[in-house]
Amino acid sequence: MRVVQAGCLYGVSRDAIDAPASGGDYSFDVVSQSTDTSCGGALQTACFWTAQTAASWITILSTMPQYGDDRVSFRVAANSGAPRTATIVVRDRTVTI
């Protein structure tokens, strides 16, 4: 799925990731495509994005911001309580954890 924003198209490789109670390290890919030369053209040098979460039990491991196509790596802390859900947001795309 892609969304148009600021002259770039953005997409994520997965809309949801299931993490077991034991937690662990996970990742998904972000792809971007410039729609005009004002956003860096084929180099996508102005297609920047940041992955963010409000969940204290998810740690974004990748350096932010990123430009163009790249991977978001993150860590989910172990959970001994009730099931939990959170999101990681990249521009207008959301990945549910």
VOGU-3710 file (C-alpha; in Angstrom, 3 decimals, decimal comma):
1> mrvvqagcly> 0,000/0,000/0,000  1,224/3,497/-0,787  0,184/7,007/0,142  1,029/10,281/-1,595  2,653/12,867/0,668  4,941/15,831/-0,036  5,821/14,678/-3,562  6,633/11,119/-2,478  4,797/7,816/-2,351  5,370/5,743/0,810
11> gvsrdaidap> 4,637/2,113/1,527  5,381/-0,524/4,151  6,026/-4,204/3,537  3,688/-5,336/6,322  0,565/-3,893/7,923  0,804/-6,066/11,045  3,393/-8,113/12,929  2,475/-10,666/15,598  4,957/-10,794/18,467  4,840/-13,618/21,017
21> asggdysfdv> 4,851/-12,957/24,762  8,598/-13,633/24,777  9,149/-10,502/22,653  12,085/-10,240/20,262  13,558/-8,272/17,383  11,522/-7,595/14,236  11,635/-5,469/11,108  9,669/-4,244/8,133  10,641/-2,387/4,987  9,678/1,132/3,989
31> vsqstdtscg> 9,681/1,997/0,307  9,392/5,460/-1,138  9,172/6,861/-4,610  9,583/10,470/-5,617  6,726/11,786/-7,732  8,583/14,859/-8,999  12,043/16,430/-9,146  11,364/18,631/-6,091  11,642/15,503/-3,923  14,962/14,335/-5,265
41> galqtacfwt> 13,814/12,576/-8,425  15,102/9,066/-8,922  17,517/9,465/-5,991  14,615/10,060/-3,555  16,931/12,279/-1,512  14,063/14,389/-0,198  11,731/11,453/0,578  12,489/11,415/4,281  10,546/9,597/6,973  10,668/8,673/10,644
51> aqtaaswiti> 9,319/5,586/12,411  7,678/6,376/15,748  5,724/4,595/18,461  4,095/5,705/21,700  4,458/2,225/23,223  7,063/2,064/25,974  7,530/-1,661/25,309  8,652/-1,138/21,693  12,112/0,266/20,974  12,931/1,524/17,470
61> lstmpqygdd> 16,478/0,312/16,773  16,993/1,982/13,384  18,538/5,439/13,236  16,004/8,121/12,289  15,221/9,956/10,089  15,734/7,810/7,004  15,640/8,717/3,305  14,322/6,645/0,417  13,961/2,878/0,847  15,153/1,351/4,109
71> rvsfrvaans> 14,292/-1,066/6,884  12,795/-0,324/10,306  14,218/-2,599/12,981  12,595/-2,657/16,393  12,550/-4,630/19,639  9,451/-5,805/21,492  9,913/-6,317/25,243  8,700/-9,557/26,810  5,176/-9,503/28,197  3,949/-11,514/31,194
81> gaprtativv> 0,532/-9,841/31,354  -2,504/-9,429/29,161  -2,119/-9,248/25,363  -1,195/-5,779/24,134  -1,364/-3,884/20,880  0,497/-0,821/19,640  1,462/0,807/16,372  4,576/2,035/14,630  3,834/4,981/12,359  5,865/5,899/9,264
91> rdrtvti> 4,466/9,045/7,638  0,810/8,073/6,975  1,412/4,314/7,104  0,738/2,294/10,260  2,113/-1,112/11,262  0,211/-2,791/14,104  2,197/-4,805/16,625
//
